[in-house]
Every structure is written in structure tokens, then in C-alpha cells.
Amino acid sequence: RKWNRCGPVARWLSDRAFAVYVLHAPVLVVLTLLIRPLVVHAFAGVALLTLTGLGASFLLADVAKRLPGLRSIL
């Protein structure tokens, strides 16, 4: 009973989860192409791509959820 609620951040993330699922692949491809010229250690590159991909995917999902045509789909 105590843990059956979510706060505002969890609600925001949850409301955009499907949009992130749909949009994350193109976001990761674009970010990979942007990060590729950088000379970094493989693990550092993966960490950088993970963090930027997560943030960019949720930001793009937020923008997509605000567009009238995509709001009903996502």
C-alpha cells in the first residue's frame, strides 16, 4: 500500500516511456554518428552515448508528446 504511488518525476517519465521506446533508435544512431569522430576509450564512449541518448530520447519524447498530431499516438 505504501509504495503504490508515484511522484511527479516518475509520472513524467512514465508518461513518456512509450515515446522513448519508439524514438530511441534514431536518436542513438544520430548520437553515434556525432560521437564517432571523438577519440575516447570504448567504455567512456558507451557511457557518453548512454547518458546523452537517455536525455535526448526523453527530451525528444517530451516534444513529440506536445505536438497535436503525435499526442494521440504516443
Summary of the structure (lengths in Angstrom):
residues: 74
radius of gyration: 15.2
end to end distance: 29.6
largest distance: 50.4
contacts: 160
relative contact order: 0.16
helix: 76%
strand: 0%
